[in-house]
């Protein structure tokens, strides 16, 4: 895994992790990397200092998997799964149509980008939700 410092064509800066430099290039070329602020897909790397660790602690794949499993359990235990209605539910909560509550679900890339563009705070999960009924 590699962390890149990124910016969009609107000069918004953010960081993200990728499997490799080649994976980053493929995802950017396919428009799947979007600005966390405005949703732009015109993304480029910025200059960054190398990450130098001063300790010998190394995260193993097994530790990473355990952390993701714990995160999945937290999300699925303490949030409502709304399936493919995620974008509508998030927008309704933001607009005050329905009460705020923690939700998770699925959205098409275009729907997620529109939510971000409209100032509705959402972020992708680092796992695919367990299959549940909506």
C-alpha positions in Angstrom: 0.0 0.0 0.0 1.2 3.5 -0.8 -0.2 6.9 0.4 -0.2 9.8 -2.1 -0.8 13.4 -1.4 -3.2 14.5 -4.1 -4.9 17.7 -5.5 -7.7 18.4 -7.9 -7.9 21.0 -10.6 -9.6 23.3 -8.1 -6.5 23.1 -5.8 -8.2 21.1 -3.1 -5.6 18.8 -1.4 -6.2 15.4 0.2 -4.5 12.1 0.8 -5.5 8.6 -0.2 -4.0 5.1 -0.1 -3.5 2.9 -3.2 -2.3 -0.6 -3.8 0.5 0.7 -5.9 1.5 3.6 -8.2 0.2 1.6 -11.2 -3.1 1.1 -9.4 -3.3 4.9 -8.8 -2.7 5.6 -12.5 -5.4 3.1 -13.6 -8.0 4.5 -11.1 -7.3 8.1 -12.1 -7.5 7.2 -15.8 -10.9 5.6 -15.3 -12.2 8.6 -13.3 -12.6 6.6 -10.1 -10.5 8.9 -7.9 -12.5 12.0 -6.9 -11.7 15.1 -4.9 -13.0 14.7 -1.3 -14.2 18.4 -1.4 -15.7 19.1 -4.8 -15.9 15.6 -6.5 -13.6 16.6 -9.4 -12.0 13.7 -11.2 -9.1 15.8 -12.5 -6.6 14.5 -9.9 -2.8 14.7 -9.7 -0.1 13.8 -7.2 1.6 16.6 -5.3 5.1 16.6 -3.9 5.4 14.6 -0.7 8.1 13.7 1.8 8.8 10.0 2.1 7.3 8.3 5.1 10.2 7.3 7.3 9.4 5.2 10.4 11.6 5.6 13.5 10.2 2.5 15.1 10.2 -1.1 14.2 6.5 -1.5 14.5 5.1 -2.9 11.2 1.5 -3.5 10.4 1.0 -6.9 9.0 -1.7 -7.9 6.5 -3.3 -9.9 9.3 -3.5 -6.8 11.5 -4.9 -4.8 8.7 -7.5 -7.4 8.0 -8.4 -7.5 11.7 -8.8 -3.7 11.8 -11.1 -3.8 8.7 -13.1 -6.6 10.3 -13.5 -4.5 13.5 -14.5 -1.5 11.5 -17.1 -3.5 9.5 -18.6 -4.9 12.7 -18.8 -1.3 14.2 -20.5 0.1 11.1 -22.9 -2.8 10.7 -23.8 -2.9 14.4 -24.3 0.8 14.9 -25.7 2.0 11.5 -28.8 1.3 9.4 -28.1 -0.4 6.1 -30.2 1.4 3.4 -28.9 -0.5 0.4 -29.1 1.3 -3.0 -31.2 4.1 -1.4 -28.1 5.5 0.2 -27.9 8.7 -1.8 -31.6 9.5 -1.3 -31.5 8.7 2.5 -28.3 10.9 2.9 -29.9 13.8 1.0 -33.2 13.5 2.9 -31.3 13.7 6.3 -29.2 16.6 5.0 -32.3 18.5 3.9 -34.1 17.8 7.2 -36.8 15.6 5.6 -35.8 12.7 7.9 -34.0 12.6 11.2 -30.2 12.2 11.3 -29.0 8.7 12.0 -25.9 6.7 11.0 -26.4 4.9 7.7 -24.4 3.0 5.2 -25.3 1.5 1.8 -24.5 1.7 -1.8 -24.4 4.5 -4.3 -23.3 4.9 -7.9 -20.2 7.0 -8.4 -22.2 9.8 -10.0 -24.6 9.8 -7.0 -21.8 10.0 -4.5 -20.1 12.8 -6.5 -23.3 14.8 -6.5 -23.7 14.4 -2.7 -20.1 15.7 -2.2 -20.7 18.5 -4.6 -23.8 19.5 -2.7 -21.9 19.6 0.6 -23.4 16.4 2.0 -20.7 14.6 4.0 -20.2 11.0 2.8 -17.2 8.8 2.4 -16.5 5.4 0.9 -16.1 2.4 3.2 -13.0 0.3 2.8 -15.1 -2.8 2.5 -18.2 -4.1 0.7 -21.2 -4.2 3.0 -22.6 -7.6 4.0 -25.6 -8.5 1.9 -28.7 -7.4 3.7 -32.2 -6.6 2.6 -33.2 -3.0 2.2 
